[in-house]
Amino acid sequence: MRFMSDAGPVDEVKINGYHFGDRLLEDVYFRVKVVNDKITVTGVDPDSADYFAKLNQKKWLKKCTRICQRL
């Protein structure tokens, strides 16, 4: 299993948290990979790390995982 882009298959994508966290996660980009055919959220971009550290990380990583599994 791999993600598809216009340029072909890719192993990692970034998901804007706005899609599931509205304005709270706007421009917080979650890194998502396929590991052993399973979608895995590996964290957020370094630019968002300080802000994300102030939030309920466990909740939002879990929510991102659920959203990505539906794609």
C-alpha positions as a Markdown table, in Angstrom:
| # | Residue | x | y | z |
|---|---|---|---|---|
| 1 | Met | 0.0 | 0.0 | 0.0 |
| 2 | Arg | 1.3 | 3.5 | -0.9 |
| 3 | Phe | -0.1 | 6.9 | -1.3 |
| 4 | Met | -0.6 | 8.2 | -4.9 |
| 5 | Ser | 0.3 | 11.6 | -6.1 |
| 6 | Asp | 0.3 | 13.2 | -9.6 |
| 7 | Ala | 3.9 | 12.2 | -9.9 |
| 8 | Gly | 3.3 | 8.6 | -8.8 |
| 9 | Pro | 3.5 | 6.6 | -5.6 |
| 10 | Val | 4.9 | 8.2 | -2.4 |
| 11 | Asp | 5.7 | 6.7 | 1.0 |
| 12 | Glu | 4.9 | 9.8 | 3.1 |
| 13 | Val | 2.3 | 12.6 | 3.0 |
| 14 | Lys | 1.5 | 15.6 | 5.0 |
| 15 | Ile | -2.1 | 16.2 | 6.2 |
| 16 | Asn | -3.2 | 19.7 | 7.2 |
| 17 | Gly | -4.9 | 19.4 | 10.6 |
| 18 | Tyr | -7.5 | 21.9 | 9.6 |
| 19 | His | -9.4 | 19.1 | 7.9 |
| 20 | Phe | -10.2 | 17.5 | 11.2 |
| 21 | Gly | -9.3 | 20.1 | 13.9 |
| 22 | Asp | -10.7 | 23.2 | 12.2 |
| 23 | Arg | -8.9 | 26.5 | 13.2 |
| 24 | Leu | -7.2 | 24.9 | 16.2 |
| 25 | Leu | -5.0 | 22.8 | 13.9 |
| 26 | Glu | -4.9 | 25.1 | 10.8 |
| 27 | Asp | -1.5 | 24.8 | 9.2 |
| 28 | Val | -0.3 | 22.1 | 11.6 |
| 29 | Tyr | 0.9 | 19.5 | 9.2 |
| 30 | Phe | 0.8 | 15.8 | 10.3 |
| 31 | Arg | 3.3 | 13.4 | 8.8 |
| 32 | Val | 1.6 | 10.2 | 7.7 |
| 33 | Lys | 3.4 | 7.1 | 6.4 |
| 34 | Val | 2.5 | 3.6 | 5.4 |
| 35 | Val | 4.5 | 1.1 | 7.6 |
| 36 | Asn | 3.9 | -2.6 | 7.0 |
| 37 | Asp | 0.8 | -1.8 | 5.0 |
| 38 | Lys | -0.7 | 0.2 | 7.9 |
| 39 | Ile | -1.3 | 3.9 | 7.9 |
| 40 | Thr | 0.8 | 5.5 | 10.7 |
| 41 | Val | 0.9 | 9.1 | 11.9 |
| 42 | Thr | 4.6 | 9.8 | 12.8 |
| 43 | Gly | 4.1 | 13.3 | 14.2 |
| 44 | Val | 3.9 | 16.9 | 13.0 |
| 45 | Asp | 6.3 | 19.1 | 11.0 |
| 46 | Pro | 9.0 | 20.7 | 13.1 |
| 47 | Asp | 7.6 | 24.1 | 12.4 |
| 48 | Ser | 4.4 | 23.1 | 14.3 |
| 49 | Ala | 6.1 | 21.1 | 17.1 |
| 50 | Asp | 6.1 | 23.9 | 19.7 |
| 51 | Tyr | 2.5 | 24.8 | 19.2 |
| 52 | Phe | 1.4 | 21.2 | 19.0 |
| 53 | Ala | 3.2 | 20.4 | 22.3 |
| 54 | Lys | 0.6 | 22.7 | 24.1 |
| 55 | Leu | -2.3 | 20.6 | 22.8 |
| 56 | Asn | -3.7 | 17.2 | 23.6 |
| 57 | Gln | -1.3 | 15.4 | 21.3 |
| 58 | Lys | -2.6 | 11.9 | 22.0 |
| 59 | Lys | -6.1 | 12.9 | 21.0 |
| 60 | Trp | -5.1 | 14.7 | 17.8 |
| 61 | Leu | -2.7 | 12.0 | 16.6 |
| 62 | Lys | -5.4 | 9.4 | 17.2 |
| 63 | Lys | -8.0 | 11.5 | 15.3 |
| 64 | Cys | -5.6 | 12.0 | 12.4 |
| 65 | Thr | -5.0 | 8.3 | 12.2 |
| 66 | Arg | -8.7 | 7.6 | 12.1 |
| 67 | Ile | -9.3 | 10.1 | 9.4 |
| 68 | Cys | -6.4 | 8.8 | 7.3 |
| 69 | Gln | -7.6 | 5.2 | 7.6 |
| 70 | Arg | -10.9 | 6.2 | 5.9 |
| 71 | Leu | -9.1 | 7.6 | 2.9 |
